[in-house]
Amino acid sequence: MSDGSRPITPLRVVFVSAEASRVAQVGGLADATAGLVNKLRQLGVNVHLIVPEYGGVELDDEIREPLPMPTGSGPAFARHGHRRGLGAVTLISAPGIARSHPYLDPRTGFGWTDNNERFLGFCAAAAALIELDPPDIVHLNDWHSAPIISWLEPSLCTVLTIHNLAHQGVMPAALAHLFGPRRAAFERHGELNALAGAIVLADLVVTVSPSYADEITRPRGGNGLEDLLHARGDTLVGIRNGVEPDEWRPDLDLRLPASFDGTDLVGKRACRRMLLERAGLGPVDNRPVIGMVARLTEQKGVDIALALTSQVEAFGARLVLVGDGEPTLWRHAEATQRQYATTMRALPFEDRTAHLVVAGSDLLLMPSRFEPCGLPQMQAMLSGTIPVVTGVGGLRDTVIDADLTPATGTGFVARDPTVASVGDALERARRAWADRPRRTAIQQRGMALDWSWQQPAKAMIRCYQGALGRQFEDPTDKPSDVIDLTRLPAPARGDCQGSRNDTHFPSRPMSR
């Protein structure tokens, strides 16, 4: 009881995502899902997490439940249980969804040819489960779960998070019969667009950083949906992602060969030594090590990084690239490695290697052409690794240029995603790294920042309540710990801002 007489009512949220760490992980969506869900639960929100059943995942205390699917959709069932490190989760099996990789055919490196049908079947099954016990809010993530809203009653409050607008779920109009009754909202330019329909129908649209929320309302960043996003007004908001401190703080990360913190960076040298040994880029000397952990896609500016290898060699540094993705970019990376055998290494993605690169590098390179939020730059700052980024999306929201604001700078920001601009930022970072007192100051500022999910999760709760137009209180073990959400401080920079720096939300009901 929060006031001695009034019962505490937890907010009930169904959270649907194509990925979640410890169940299925391809990219940052898995980390964002697990991190936000875990923190929302800690803050007292009753979260029911739903993820596709790709196969091979064991659950503790498992209960299996058949689902009432629409006629012609095929059989589906849900497995409810617990997964260590993630908590309660429901895995939904629908026709065709189980695969060796959630999205890609490993024989070709491209998407499964039936991805549209696979995820529409999953969405139909998830909607059937939701309708059995409707929550206060259904929170959908990216195009893979966006079509769920086509089956839901308009009275049920819905939130859509866009993690990457470049992937929209565009598919032939002939698949309209696989959507629910509200399928008309998904029709766009003679095709079906999974993300567009949810943008139109959802009560609130969230992106994963304030700057990205602004960028996608304009033609340059809107990927053809800027008209729909601009029309959302103050129901389009940006909340930056977070990082799990237990996973990425170098004094807690058990994947590393040595621990360290902002007061004692000696352990970072051991991480650096192991990184060079693993990459085969010895000797271990005082030349800077530049790391990059990214999916091999055009978005991440991998080609920009590879084009800078000659510059890296010229100022005596080493470059270690870790990632998987597009076969053509991987071949480009291999060719660059052959050309610069003593300067550059390309390693396939592996979790322990990624942690070693983030902690053991001196500089972390992120030359993204666009970046909804980005996680490596925050992980790097926690590890005393200085980020060199482009000034786009969440990178702009999280990295402060140390040349422009020397007293608070935490990294270096390129004006544009071009070889020339990123090369200039990299050179500025190299000069700062060579100045030991300045390097240490930048490192310590980054390591002192709070990149956890605490503030983003609180901001998300405020957004939930704004979308609902009513207040909920969050239960905890002690009444004194109950969060009064009406008295939370205003969001900090990068936590929860509208696309026009407006945090006002209209009350429900909303007609869409």
C-alpha positions in Angstrom: 0.0 0.0 0.0 1.6 3.2 -1.1 -0.3 5.6 1.2 -1.6 3.2 3.9 -5.0 2.6 2.2 -4.6 2.4 -1.6 -3.7 -0.9 -3.2 -0.6 -1.0 -5.4 -1.4 -2.0 -9.0 1.5 -3.1 -11.1 1.7 -2.0 -14.7 1.2 -5.1 -17.0 3.2 -5.0 -20.2 3.6 -7.7 -22.9 6.9 -7.1 -24.6 7.5 -8.7 -28.0 10.9 -8.9 -29.7 12.6 -11.0 -32.3 15.7 -11.2 -30.1 16.6 -11.4 -26.5 20.0 -12.1 -25.0 20.4 -15.7 -23.7 17.6 -16.8 -26.0 18.4 -15.5 -29.5 21.0 -12.8 -30.4 22.1 -11.4 -33.7 22.7 -7.7 -32.8 22.0 -4.9 -30.4 18.2 -5.7 -30.4 18.9 -8.7 -28.1 20.9 -6.6 -25.6 18.3 -3.8 -25.6 15.4 -6.2 -25.1 17.0 -8.1 -22.2 18.4 -4.9 -20.6 15.2 -3.0 -20.7 13.0 -5.9 -19.7 15.2 -6.8 -16.7 15.3 -3.2 -15.5 11.5 -2.6 -15.9 11.0 -5.7 -13.8 13.3 -4.4 -11.1 11.3 -1.2 -11.1 8.1 -3.2 -10.4 6.6 -3.5 -13.9 5.0 -6.9 -14.6 6.6 -7.7 -18.0 5.6 -10.7 -20.1 8.4 -11.2 -22.6 7.6 -13.0 -25.9 10.3 -14.2 -28.4 10.1 -16.5 -31.4 11.1 -20.1 -30.9 14.1 -20.5 -33.2 15.0 -23.9 -31.6 17.6 -25.3 -29.2 16.7 -23.2 -26.1 16.0 -25.0 -22.8 13.7 -23.4 -20.2 13.4 -24.1 -16.5 9.9 -24.8 -15.1 8.6 -25.1 -18.6 4.8 -25.1 -19.4 3.6 -25.7 -22.9 0.4 -24.1 -24.2 -1.4 -24.6 -27.6 -2.5 -21.3 -29.2 -5.9 -20.7 -31.0 -4.6 -19.7 -34.4 -6.7 -18.1 -37.3 -8.0 -20.6 -39.8 -5.3 -21.6 -42.3 -2.4 -20.3 -40.2 -1.2 -23.7 -39.1 -0.6 -25.0 -35.5 1.3 -22.9 -32.9 2.1 -23.2 -29.3 3.9 -21.3 -26.5 6.6 -22.5 -24.2 6.5 -20.6 -20.9 9.5 -20.9 -18.5 12.6 -19.2 -17.1 16.0 -18.6 -18.6 19.0 -17.8 -16.4 20.0 -14.2 -16.7 16.8 -13.3 -18.5 14.0 -14.5 -16.2 10.5 -15.4 -17.3 10.1 -15.7 -21.1 7.6 -17.2 -23.5 8.9 -18.8 -26.7 6.3 -19.0 -29.5 6.6 -21.8 -32.1 4.8 -21.0 -35.4 5.1 -22.6 -38.8 8.5 -22.1 -40.3 9.9 -19.9 -37.5 12.4 -22.4 -36.2 15.7 -21.9 -38.1 19.5 -22.2 -37.5 19.7 -18.4 -37.7 16.8 -16.0 -37.0 17.1 -14.1 -40.3 19.8 -15.3 -42.5 20.4 -18.5 -44.6 24.0 -19.4 -43.8 24.4 -21.0 -47.2 23.9 -17.6 -48.9 24.5 -15.0 -46.3 21.2 -13.4 -47.2 17.8 -13.5 -45.6 15.6 -16.6 -45.7 13.3 -16.4 -48.7 10.2 -16.9 -46.5 11.1 -14.4 -43.7 7.8 -12.5 -44.4 5.7 -15.6 -43.9 7.7 -16.8 -41.0 7.3 -13.6 -38.9 3.7 -13.0 -39.9 2.9 -16.5 -38.6 4.8 -15.7 -35.4 2.8 -12.4 -35.1 -0.5 -14.2 -35.5 0.4 -16.6 -32.8 1.6 -13.9 -30.4 -1.6 -11.9 -31.0 -3.6 -15.1 -30.2 -1.7 -15.4 -26.9 -2.1 -11.7 -26.0 -5.9 -11.9 -26.6 -6.2 -14.7 -24.0 -5.2 -12.2 -21.3 -4.9 -8.6 -22.6 -2.4 -6.5 -20.6 -2.3 -2.7 -20.0 0.2 -2.2 -22.8 1.6 -4.3 -25.7 5.1 -3.2 -26.6 6.3 -4.2 -30.1 9.8 -3.9 -31.4 10.8 -3.4 -35.1 9.1 -4.9 -38.1 9.3 -8.5 -37.0 6.6 -8.0 -34.3 4.9 -4.9 -35.7 2.1 -6.8 -37.6 0.8 -8.0 -34.2 -1.1 -4.7 -33.9 -3.2 -5.7 -37.0 -5.0 -8.3 -34.8 -5.4 -6.2 -31.6 -8.4 -4.3 -30.6 -7.9 -0.5 -31.0 -8.8 -0.1 -27.3 -5.7 -2.0 -26.3 -2.8 0.5 -25.7 0.2 -0.2 -27.9 3.8 1.1 -28.1 6.2 0.5 -31.0 9.9 0.9 -30.6 11.9 1.4 -33.8 15.4 0.1 -33.4 16.4 0.5 -37.0 14.1 2.2 -39.6 16.2 0.8 -42.4 14.5 -2.6 -42.0 10.7 -2.2 -42.5 9.3 -5.5 -43.5 8.2 -4.5 -47.0 6.4 -7.4 -48.7 4.1 -8.1 -51.6 0.4 -7.1 -51.4 -0.5 -10.7 -52.0 0.4 -11.5 -48.4 -2.4 -9.2 -47.0 -4.5 -12.3 -46.0 -1.8 -13.1 -43.5 -2.4 -9.9 -41.5 -5.2 -9.3 -39.1 -8.4 -7.2 -39.5 -6.6 -3.9 -39.4 -4.5 -4.8 -42.4 -5.5 -1.7 -44.4 -3.0 0.4 -42.3 -0.1 -1.6 -43.7 -0.8 -0.9 -47.3 1.7 1.6 -48.8 2.6 2.3 -52.4 1.1 -0.9 -53.7 2.9 -3.1 -51.2 2.6 -4.0 -47.5 4.9 -2.4 -45.0 5.0 -4.0 -41.6 6.6 -1.0 -39.8 4.6 1.6 -41.6 1.3 0.1 -40.4 2.4 0.0 -36.8 3.6 3.6 -37.0 0.1 4.5 -38.0 -1.7 2.4 -35.5 0.4 2.5 -32.3 -0.5 4.9 -29.5 3.1 5.8 -29.0 6.2 5.4 -31.2 9.6 5.3 -29.5 13.1 5.3 -31.0 16.3 4.5 -29.2 17.8 8.0 -29.0 16.5 11.5 -29.1 18.6 12.6 -32.1 17.4 9.6 -34.1 13.8 10.5 -33.3 14.4 13.8 -34.9 16.4 12.5 -37.9 13.7 10.1 -39.0 11.1 12.8 -39.4 13.2 14.2 -42.3 13.7 12.9 -45.8 17.4 12.2 -45.3 16.8 9.9 -42.3 13.2 8.8 -42.8 13.8 5.9 -45.2 10.6 6.8 -47.0 8.5 6.9 -43.9 9.3 10.4 -42.8 5.8 11.6 -43.6 4.2 9.1 -41.2 6.8 9.8 -38.5 6.5 13.6 -38.8 2.7 13.3 -38.5 3.2 11.6 -35.1 4.1 14.9 -33.5 4.7 14.6 -29.8 3.7 10.9 -29.8 7.1 10.1 -31.3 9.8 10.1 -28.6 13.5 9.1 -28.2 14.8 7.1 -25.3 18.4 6.1 -25.5 19.4 2.5 -24.9 21.4 1.4 -21.9 24.2 -1.0 -21.2 24.3 -3.8 -18.6 27.0 -2.8 -16.1 27.5 -6.3 -14.9 28.3 -7.3 -18.5 30.6 -4.4 -19.5 32.2 -2.8 -16.5 35.8 -3.9 -16.6 35.9 -4.4 -12.8 33.0 -6.9 -13.1 33.5 -8.5 -16.6 34.7 -12.1 -16.0 35.5 -12.5 -19.7 38.5 -10.3 -19.4 42.0 -11.5 -18.4 42.3 -8.7 -15.8 40.0 -6.3 -14.0 40.4 -2.5 -13.8 38.5 0.7 -13.1 38.8 4.4 -13.4 41.1 4.7 -10.4 43.5 2.0 -11.6 43.9 1.3 -15.3 46.8 -1.2 -14.9 44.5 -4.2 -15.8 43.7 -2.5 -19.2 47.2 -3.2 -20.3 46.7 -6.9 -19.7 43.6 -6.8 -21.9 45.5 -5.0 -24.5 48.3 -7.5 -24.5 45.9 -10.4 -24.9 44.0 -8.6 -27.7 47.2 -8.2 -29.7 48.2 -11.8 -29.1 44.8 -13.1 -30.2 44.8 -10.8 -33.3 48.4 -11.7 -34.1 49.4 -8.0 -34.3 52.5 -8.0 -32.1 54.8 -6.8 -30.8 53.1 -5.5 -27.6 54.4 -1.9 -27.6 53.1 1.6 -27.1 51.6 2.0 -30.6 47.8 2.7 -30.2 45.3 -0.1 -30.8 42.1 0.8 -32.6 39.1 -1.6 -32.2 35.9 -1.9 -34.1 33.0 -4.2 -33.2 30.2 -4.0 -35.7 27.9 -5.9 -38.1 29.5 -5.8 -41.5 26.9 -3.6 -43.2 27.0 -0.3 -45.1 25.2 1.4 -42.2 28.1 0.7 -39.9 30.7 2.4 -42.2 32.8 -0.7 -42.4 34.1 0.4 -45.8 35.1 3.8 -44.3 37.1 2.0 -41.6 38.8 -0.2 -44.2 39.7 2.8 -46.3 41.4 4.4 -43.3 43.8 1.4 -42.9 46.5 3.3 -44.8 46.2 6.2 -42.4 46.2 3.8 -39.4 49.5 2.3 -40.7 51.0 5.7 -41.4 50.7 6.8 -37.8 51.9 3.4 -36.5 48.6 2.1 -35.0 46.9 -1.3 -35.3 43.2 -1.9 -36.3 41.2 -4.9 -35.1 37.8 -5.4 -36.7 35.3 -7.9 -35.2 32.0 -8.7 -36.8 29.9 -10.8 -39.2 27.5 -9.8 -41.9 27.5 -9.1 -45.6 29.8 -11.5 -47.6 31.1 -8.7 -49.9 32.2 -6.6 -46.9 33.8 -9.6 -45.3 35.8 -10.3 -48.5 36.8 -6.6 -48.6 38.0 -6.9 -45.0 40.0 -10.0 -45.8 41.6 -8.3 -48.8 42.5 -5.3 -46.7 44.0 -7.6 -44.1 46.2 -9.2 -46.7 47.4 -5.8 -48.0 48.1 -4.5 -44.5 49.2 -7.7 -42.8 51.1 -6.1 -39.9 48.4 -3.4 -39.3 44.9 -4.8 -39.6 43.0 -7.9 -38.6 39.4 -9.0 -39.3 38.0 -11.5 -36.8 34.6 -13.2 -36.9 32.3 -12.1 -34.2 32.5 -14.1 -30.9 31.3 -12.7 -27.6 34.5 -13.1 -25.6 36.5 -11.5 -28.5 34.1 -8.6 -28.7 34.6 -7.9 -24.9 38.3 -8.1 -25.3 38.3 -5.6 -28.2 36.2 -3.1 -26.3 38.3 -3.4 -23.1 41.7 -3.9 -24.7 41.7 -1.2 -27.4 42.9 2.3 -26.9 40.4 3.8 -29.3 37.1 2.5 -30.6 36.0 3.4 -34.1 32.3 3.8 -35.1 32.1 5.5 -38.5 28.3 4.8 -38.8 26.4 6.4 -41.7 23.4 6.4 -39.3 23.0 5.0 -35.8 19.7 4.7 -34.0 21.6 4.4 -30.7 24.7 2.3 -30.7 26.0 0.3 -27.8 29.8 -0.1 -28.4 30.5 3.5 -27.8 28.9 3.3 -24.3 30.6 -0.1 -23.6 33.9 1.5 -24.6 33.6 4.5 -22.3 32.9 2.1 -19.4 36.1 0.4 -20.3 38.3 3.5 -20.6 38.4 3.1 -24.4 38.0 6.4 -26.2 35.3 6.4 -28.9 35.8 7.9 -32.3 32.3 8.3 -33.9 30.3 10.1 -36.5 27.9 12.7 -35.3 24.7 10.8 -36.1 21.8 9.5 -34.0 22.6 8.0 -30.6 26.4 8.6 -31.2 25.8 12.3 -31.1 23.7 11.9 -27.9 26.3 9.9 -26.0 29.8 11.1 -27.1 31.0 14.6 -26.3 33.9 15.8 -28.5 36.9 16.4 -26.3 38.3 19.1 -28.7 35.1 21.1 -28.7 34.4 20.8 -25.0 37.7 20.0 -23.3 36.4 20.0 -19.7 33.7 17.4 -20.3 34.8 15.6 -23.5 34.6 11.8 -23.6 35.6 11.1 -27.2 35.9 12.5 -30.7 33.1 13.1 -33.2 33.4 13.3 -37.0 31.2 15.9 -38.7 30.2 13.6 -41.5 30.4 9.9 -42.3 33.1 10.3 -44.9 36.7 9.0 -45.0 38.1 12.5 -44.8 36.0 13.6 -41.8 36.4 10.3 -39.9 40.1 10.4 -40.6 40.3 13.8 -39.1 38.5 12.7 -36.0 40.8 9.7 -35.7 43.9 11.9 -36.0 42.6 14.2 -33.3 42.0 11.1 -31.1 45.5 9.8 -31.8 47.0 13.2 -30.6 44.9 13.1 -27.5 45.9 9.5 -26.8 49.6 10.4 -27.1 49.2 13.1 -24.3 49.0 10.8 -21.3 47.4 13.2 -18.8 44.8 14.3 -21.3 44.2 10.6 -22.3 43.6 9.6 -18.7 41.2 12.5 -18.1 39.1 11.6 -21.1 39.1 7.9 -20.0 38.1 8.7 -16.5 35.3 11.0 -17.5 33.8 8.3 -19.7 34.2 5.6 -17.1 32.4 7.8 -14.5 29.2 8.1 -16.5 26.1 6.1 -15.8 25.1 4.1 -19.0 22.9 1.7 -17.2 19.3 1.0 -18.0 18.0 2.8 -14.8 17.2 6.1 -16.4 16.0 4.8 -19.8 13.7 2.3 -18.0 12.2 5.1 -15.8 11.7 7.2 -18.9 9.9 4.3 -20.6 7.6 3.9 -17.7 6.7 7.6 -17.9 6.0 7.0 -21.6 3.8 4.0 -20.9 1.8 6.1 -18.4 1.5 9.0 -20.9 0.2 6.7 -23.6 -2.3 5.2 -21.2 -3.4 8.5 -19.8 -3.5 7.1 -16.3 -1.1 6.4 -13.4 0.2 3.1 -12.1 2.3 2.5 -9.0 5.1 0.0 -9.0 5.3 -2.7 -6.3 8.6 -3.4 -4.5 9.5 -5.3 -1.4 9.2 -2.3 0.9 6.5 0.4 0.7 9.2 3.1 1.1 10.8 1.9 -2.2 7.6 2.4 -4.3 8.5 4.8 -7.1 6.1 7.7 -7.4 6.3 8.1 -11.1 4.6 11.5 -11.0 7.6 12.8 -9.0 10.5 11.4 -11.1 13.0 14.0 -12.1 12.9 15.4 -15.6 14.7 13.1 -18.1 18.4 13.7 -18.4 20.1 14.5 -21.7 19.4 11.6 -24.1 16.9 9.8 -21.8 13.4 10.6 -23.0 12.7 13.5 -25.4 10.2 14.0 -28.1 11.3 14.5 -31.6 10.7 18.2 -30.9 12.0 18.1 -27.4 8.5 17.8 -26.1 7.6 15.2 -23.4 3.8 15.9 -23.4 1.7 12.9 -24.3 -2.0 13.1 -25.2 -4.4 11.1 -23.0 -6.1 8.1 -24.3 -8.5 7.2 -25.9 -6.9 7.9 -29.3 -8.6 7.0 -32.6 -6.4 5.4 -35.1 
